[in-house]
Amino acid sequence: MRVRYRGGSRPELERYVVKVTACCSSDEDRVNGITKFCSELGREVAEDPDAMQVGGTEEAIIRRGSDWCCDVARVGCALCQVTGFPARLVYLVDTRRAYSGHAIIEVHRNGFWGAVDAITAVVYRYPNGQPASTWELQGHPQLIEVHRKPSDPYAKAEQFMNAAITNYFIWDREHYNYAVSPINDYYRSILDMANGGWPGGLRWLHGEDKS
């Protein structure tokens, strides 16, 4: 994959890249810096569903903050491409659990694709430091488990049961819809249950398992 980003076309993103990679001396350090930056975007986000927003340009997401994995993954993908790394979006689903979807990215550097969870700051690698792709993680689930943190609900083999990879190119921005949306009733009902601790257990709420 070739990065066709034109320098100067997204100056705000370029400033973020310069800031978070200033002390980096290697490609792995740069990926780590970008990932850590993205993982901190949700620190000041309001938990009130009425104030939540999804979507917008990467610049807008960074300014307002976000703890939605789809937003944060897209920011990570964009910042990697500005840096010069090919990057793409990955959607993970544990089909045995309700509402288990999660968005991460894959970043290509030094000849390898590697899975990166921008919202939890997990950069998946082999013990020798080589990046580990989503496909490789699916075949070697032990590589997933060694990256798990106590507060991380996603670094587990089940989350990687199914994966869909899609390209997202920031130089094709005219092809995408960057509208900002509030939380709709569907997501609100799920968030309300999650905030309440899922009384009665995690389950499908709207009959999705029967459709």
Secondary structure, DSSP 4 states (H G I P E B T S, - for coil): ----PPTTSSHHHHHHHHHHTTT--SHHHHHHHHHHHHHTTTTT----GGG-EEE--HHHHHHH----HHHHHHHHHHHHHHHT--EEEEEEE-TTSTT--EEEEEEEETTEEEEEETTTTEE-B-TTS-B--HHHHHH-THHHHTT--TT-SS-SGGGGSEEEEEE--GGGGGGS---EEE--HHHHHHHHHHHTT-TT-S--SSSGGG-
